[in-house]
């Protein structure tokens, strides 16, 4: 509880009571959420951030998870019919996912993780937004493949991600771009 709130009343001070201080008092102190800034970014599409949040917390209903709950008949993969499907496999080991990420990194001329860690501010936002878009589209394609029993070629997924990233960049690039980023954008 806030030190300014004692015996069911606010202690008089220079600032007095405000709705904000009352709200903070009721909320209490919360520890920072790990990896929050990696996912929840104003530049990213909210549904992409949500799927990203589920991915880093291993909360998506993968075939492996459904199989353990006896909700799926097998635990083999949808996009590549081998072994058990886990979060790690779907988003980094699957040849389909690898191809999409490889094509995106060729387009950006840097790896997504490298851009997020070492890039300029624009590169960090763009790589973070693009990584989340890749995860979202891979998850979407995996689910479409489960239902329709066919999948879209990676080149078309990459084109969709590129269109989305260009549209988002146009929206957020209202300020002049740094010289270092001019050739990159």
C-alpha positions in Angstrom: 0.0 0.0 0.0 1.1 3.6 -0.7 2.7 5.4 2.3 0.4 8.3 1.6 -2.7 6.3 2.4 -3.0 5.7 6.1 -6.1 4.8 8.2 -8.5 4.9 5.2 -7.5 8.4 4.2 -4.9 10.2 2.2 -2.2 11.9 4.1 -1.9 15.6 3.3 1.2 16.4 1.2 2.3 18.9 -1.4 0.7 17.0 -4.3 -2.6 16.0 -2.7 -4.8 13.3 -4.0 -5.0 12.5 -7.7 -6.8 9.7 -9.6 -3.4 8.5 -10.8 -2.0 8.2 -7.3 -5.1 6.4 -6.1 -4.9 4.0 -9.1 -1.2 3.3 -8.4 -2.0 2.7 -4.8 -4.7 0.2 -5.6 -2.6 -1.6 -8.3 0.4 -2.1 -6.1 4.0 -2.7 -7.3 4.4 -5.3 -10.0 7.7 -6.8 -11.2 8.6 -6.1 -14.8 7.4 -8.7 -17.2 10.3 -10.5 -18.9 10.5 -10.1 -22.7 7.6 -7.6 -22.7 9.3 -5.1 -25.0 10.3 -7.8 -27.5 6.6 -8.5 -28.2 4.5 -5.5 -27.4 5.7 -2.8 -29.7 3.6 0.0 -31.2 4.9 -0.8 -34.6 3.7 -4.4 -34.6 0.2 -5.6 -35.5 -1.5 -6.5 -32.2 -2.6 -9.9 -33.4 1.0 -10.7 -34.4 2.1 -9.5 -30.9 -0.5 -11.8 -29.3 0.6 -14.9 -31.2 4.2 -13.9 -30.4 3.3 -13.7 -26.7 1.8 -17.1 -26.8 4.8 -18.5 -28.6 7.4 -17.2 -26.1 5.2 -18.6 -23.3 4.8 -22.0 -25.1 1.0 -21.5 -24.9 -0.1 -22.3 -28.4 -2.1 -25.5 -29.0 0.5 -27.4 -31.0 -0.1 -30.9 -32.2 2.2 -32.2 -29.4 0.1 -30.4 -26.8 -3.2 -31.6 -28.2 -1.9 -35.1 -28.5 -0.9 -35.1 -24.8 -4.5 -33.9 -24.0 -5.9 -36.7 -26.2 -7.4 -34.2 -28.5 -5.4 -35.2 -31.6 -4.9 -38.6 -33.1 -1.2 -38.2 -33.9 1.6 -35.8 -32.9 3.2 -35.5 -36.3 3.6 -32.2 -38.0 1.3 -30.6 -40.5 3.7 -28.7 -42.8 6.3 -31.4 -42.7 5.1 -34.9 -41.7 7.9 -36.0 -39.3 8.5 -36.3 -35.6 6.7 -34.3 -32.9 5.6 -30.8 -33.5 6.8 -28.4 -30.8 7.0 -24.6 -30.6 10.7 -24.8 -31.3 10.1 -27.0 -34.4 7.2 -24.9 -35.8 9.0 -21.6 -35.7 12.7 -22.4 -36.1 13.4 -26.0 -37.2 10.7 -26.7 -39.7 12.1 -26.5 -43.3 9.0 -24.5 -44.3 9.6 -21.9 -41.5 13.3 -21.8 -42.2 12.7 -21.0 -45.8 10.3 -18.1 -45.0 12.7 -16.7 -42.4 15.7 -17.1 -44.8 13.9 -15.3 -47.6 12.9 -12.5 -45.2 16.5 -12.1 -43.9 17.7 -12.0 -47.5 15.2 -9.2 -48.1 16.3 -7.2 -45.1 20.0 -7.9 -45.6 20.4 -9.0 -42.0 19.2 -11.6 -39.6 16.1 -10.8 -37.6 17.8 -11.4 -34.2 20.9 -9.4 -35.3 18.7 -6.5 -36.3 16.8 -6.6 -33.1 20.0 -6.6 -31.0 22.5 -4.5 -33.0 20.5 -2.5 -35.5 19.5 1.2 -35.6 16.2 2.1 -34.0 14.4 1.7 -37.3 16.1 -1.7 -37.9 15.2 -2.9 -34.4 11.5 -1.9 -34.9 11.4 -3.3 -38.4 13.1 -6.6 -37.4 10.9 -7.0 -34.4 7.7 -6.3 -36.4 8.9 -8.6 -39.2 9.7 -11.5 -36.8 6.3 -11.3 -35.3 4.7 -11.2 -38.7 6.7 -14.3 -39.7 5.6 -16.2 -36.6 2.0 -15.1 -37.2 1.9 -16.1 -40.8 3.7 -19.5 -40.1 1.1 -20.2 -37.4 -1.8 -19.1 -39.7 -0.4 -21.3 -42.6 0.0 -24.3 -40.3 -3.6 -24.0 -39.3 -4.9 -23.5 -42.8 -2.9 -26.5 -43.9 -4.5 -28.6 -41.1 -8.0 -27.7 -42.4 -7.4 -27.5 -46.2 -4.7 -30.1 -46.5 -2.7 -27.8 -48.8 -0.2 -25.1 -48.1 0.9 -21.8 -49.7 4.4 -21.6 -51.2 6.8 -19.6 -48.9 7.4 -17.0 -51.6 3.7 -15.9 -51.3 3.9 -15.8 -47.5 7.0 -13.6 -47.8 5.3 -11.2 -50.3 2.4 -10.8 -47.9 4.8 -10.1 -45.0 6.7 -7.6 -47.2 3.5 -5.7 -48.1 2.5 -5.6 -44.5 5.9 -4.3 -43.3 6.0 -1.6 -46.1 2.5 -0.4 -45.1 3.5 -0.3 -41.4 6.7 1.6 -42.2 4.9 4.2 -44.3 2.6 4.8 -41.3 5.4 5.1 -38.7 8.0 6.9 -40.8 6.8 10.4 -40.4 10.2 11.7 -39.3 13.3 12.0 -41.6 15.2 8.7 -41.9 18.9 8.6 -40.7 21.5 8.4 -43.4 22.5 5.0 -42.3 18.9 3.7 -42.8 18.3 5.4 -46.2 19.8 2.6 -48.2 18.2 0.0 -45.9 14.6 1.2 -46.2 
